[in-house]
Amino acid sequence: MMNVPVMADQGIKWIGHCIKEMESLIIFLSHVFQVLDDDTHFEVGLETHHFLPKEIEVKNIGELLEIHMEHTVKTDQLGDVSRSVTRCYRLPNNVDMKSIKSNLDSNGILHIRGNKMH
């Protein structure tokens, strides 16, 4: 098992209390992830709007990529909310495990990318 550090772009703006909770939940559930797999690389893009970088953990466990996001109870205008999300992806056989890197962009999208061996 190998932990993959989550790097974050500077100046990240997080969706906060300015967006209605229900609208952001609908956005979160309808655009959860994107997977790209071509001849040169494998990449996963995952929305993480409700999580801070320190609340996101990325692990490479054998042929699996595991993303776990969790925060304890937070209180907002609608009440108490806690979230926990875990997603696993099977990596293609020819991904160079040492090349796997993650980056959290300024839009709250976590990109995890690995180069393929030729």
N, C-alpha and C positions, 0 to 999 in steps of 0.2 A: 504494500500500500504506500502511496506517495501523495503527500499534500501538495496542492498547487496553489501558490500564493495568489490572492485576489488583488490585482493592482487597480487603482482607481484614478481616472482622469482628474486633474485639478479643477476646482470650480464646479463640482457636481451640484446640481440643483435638484433637490428631492421633492417629489410631489408631497405636499403637506395638507394642512387643513383647508387650503383654499379650494380644493376640489371636493365635491360631495363624495362621501364614502361609497355610496352605491354606484356612482358613475365610474370611479376608479376601480372598483371591484369588477364591474362589467368589462372594462378595458383590460384589466389584469387577466381575467379568465378567458377572454376571446382572442388574445394575442400572446399566448403563453410562451411559445418557443418557435425557433426556426433552426433547422439542421441543414448544413451544406456539406456535401461529400463529392469532391471532384478528384481529378488525377493528382493534384499537388497537395491538397490539405483537407482536413475535416474540421468543421467549425459548428459550434452550437451557440445560438443567441437566445438569451432568456431574459424576460422582463423581471426586474427586481425592484420596482418602484417603492415597495413598502419596507425595504430592508436597507440598513446601512452597510457599508463594506465590512465592518467588523462582525456583522450578523450572517455573513455568507461564508460557507466553507466548501471548497472544491477538492475532491480526492480522486485519484486514479487508483482503482482497485482491480488489478489484473487487467482484464479486457473491458472493464466498466469504468465509466466516468460518473461520479456521484456528485450532485450539487445539493447541498442542504442549506436552507435559509430558515432562520428562526429568530423571533424576538419575544421577549416576555410581555406580560400584559402592559399595554399602553392605554391611557385614557384620552379620549377625544370628545368632541361635542356630542357624539351619539352614545357614548358609554365606553366600556372596557373592550379592548381588542387584543388578541394574541394570534400570531400566525406562525405556522411551521409548514414548510414545503420541502419535499425531497424529490428529486428527479434523477433517474439513472439512464445512461445511454451506453449502448454497446459500441465500443470503438472498432473501426475497421482493422483488420489484421496487420495492414502495412503502415499504421501510424507509428511514428517515432515517439515513444513514450517520453523521452527526454526533451522533446520539443514542445510539449504541451504547456501553454501559458494561458492566463486569463486576464481580462481587462474589463473593468466596469466603466462604460462611457458616460458622457455628461447627460445622456437621455435616460439613464437608469437601466441600460441594457448590458447584461453580462455576456461577454464574448469569450468563449473558450476555444482555442485553436491548437491544432497539432499538425505538423508537417508529415507528409507521407514519404516513406523510403521508396527508392526506385530500384 
